[in-house]
Amino acid sequence: MRQQTKLFSEVILLTLSFIFIIIGILLLLFTEWVSLLALKGMEKEIANIVQQFLGSSFILIGILCYAIKGIKGKPLYLTISGLLIFSCINLYLLFLFSSLIILPSIYFIFQILIQLMLIFSLYDAIKRG
């Protein structure tokens, strides 16, 4: 029997889907425990709600990544390109946000790693055509 090999993009999309779903659930349900921001008063409540919105969007992105992990061709290129654009916008917003408060460097490292993985998976998908 011949074993079916998976494309790098399939593995990346599956990995990202699990990461996004887990982080999304943690942000949605355990916001104060997971949050790296320490605020008090009304700002804390607003920040918690924003992080819960972020958690729900992460869950949706994770489900999307899981649903499209097996596609090939032009839809795959467009999907990875869209996720790459989303990651660039997210990194830009992180830089804007870091000018307002001190953010841990793990945010930036994780976002840059996601971008590198998406670039490599896009290159691999195009190369394998």
C-alpha positions in Angstrom: 0.0 0.0 0.0 1.2 3.5 -0.9 1.0 6.1 1.8 -0.5 9.4 0.9 1.8 12.3 1.6 0.4 15.6 2.9 1.3 19.0 1.5 3.1 21.3 3.9 0.2 23.7 3.5 -2.3 21.0 4.8 -0.1 20.5 7.9 0.2 24.2 8.5 -3.5 24.8 8.1 -4.4 21.9 10.4 -1.8 23.1 13.0 -3.1 26.7 12.8 -6.7 25.6 13.1 -5.9 23.8 16.4 -3.9 26.7 17.7 -6.6 29.3 16.8 -9.4 27.2 18.2 -7.6 26.5 21.5 -6.5 30.2 22.0 -10.0 31.3 21.0 -11.7 29.1 23.5 -9.3 30.2 26.2 -9.8 33.9 25.4 -13.6 33.5 25.2 -14.1 31.4 28.4 -11.1 32.2 30.6 -10.4 35.8 29.6 -9.0 37.0 32.9 -6.9 33.9 33.5 -5.3 34.0 30.0 -5.0 37.7 29.6 -1.5 39.2 29.6 -3.0 42.7 30.2 -3.4 44.0 33.7 -6.0 46.7 33.9 -8.4 47.9 36.6 -11.8 49.5 36.6 -13.9 50.1 33.5 -10.9 49.7 31.2 -10.5 46.2 32.5 -14.1 45.3 31.5 -13.7 46.9 28.1 -10.4 45.1 27.5 -12.0 41.7 28.6 -14.9 42.2 26.1 -12.5 43.1 23.3 -10.4 40.0 24.1 -13.6 37.8 24.1 -14.4 39.2 20.6 -10.9 38.3 19.6 -11.4 34.8 21.0 -14.6 34.3 19.0 -12.9 35.5 15.8 -10.0 33.1 16.5 -12.4 30.2 16.8 -14.0 31.2 13.4 -10.5 31.4 11.8 -9.6 28.0 13.3 -12.8 26.4 11.9 -12.1 28.0 8.5 -8.5 26.7 8.5 -9.7 23.2 9.4 -12.5 23.3 6.8 -10.1 24.3 3.9 -7.1 22.2 4.8 -7.7 19.7 1.9 -8.2 22.2 -0.9 -5.7 22.6 -3.8 -4.9 24.9 -6.6 -6.1 28.5 -6.9 -8.5 28.4 -3.9 -5.6 27.3 -1.7 -3.4 30.1 -3.0 -6.2 32.6 -2.3 -6.9 31.3 1.1 -3.2 31.3 2.2 -2.8 34.8 0.7 -5.9 36.0 2.6 -4.5 34.5 5.9 -1.2 36.2 5.2 -2.9 39.6 4.7 -4.8 39.0 7.9 -1.6 38.3 9.7 0.1 41.4 8.3 -2.8 43.6 9.5 -2.7 41.9 12.9 1.0 42.5 13.2 0.5 46.2 12.2 -2.2 46.5 14.9 0.1 44.9 17.4 2.7 47.6 16.7 0.1 50.3 17.1 -1.1 48.8 20.3 2.4 48.4 21.7 2.8 52.2 21.5 -0.1 52.6 23.9 0.8 49.8 26.4 3.7 47.5 27.0 3.0 44.1 25.2 5.0 40.9 25.9 7.2 40.0 22.9 5.4 36.6 22.6 2.7 38.4 20.7 5.1 39.6 18.0 7.1 36.3 17.9 4.0 34.2 17.4 2.6 36.5 14.7 5.9 36.6 12.8 6.2 32.8 13.0 2.7 32.5 11.6 3.6 34.8 8.7 6.8 32.8 8.0 4.9 29.5 8.0 2.2 30.9 5.7 4.8 32.3 3.3 6.6 28.9 3.2 3.3 27.0 2.7 2.3 29.3 -0.1 5.7 28.8 -1.8 5.4 25.0 -1.3 1.8 24.9 -2.7 2.8 26.9 -5.7 5.9 24.8 -6.3 3.9 21.6 -6.1 1.2 23.1 -8.2 
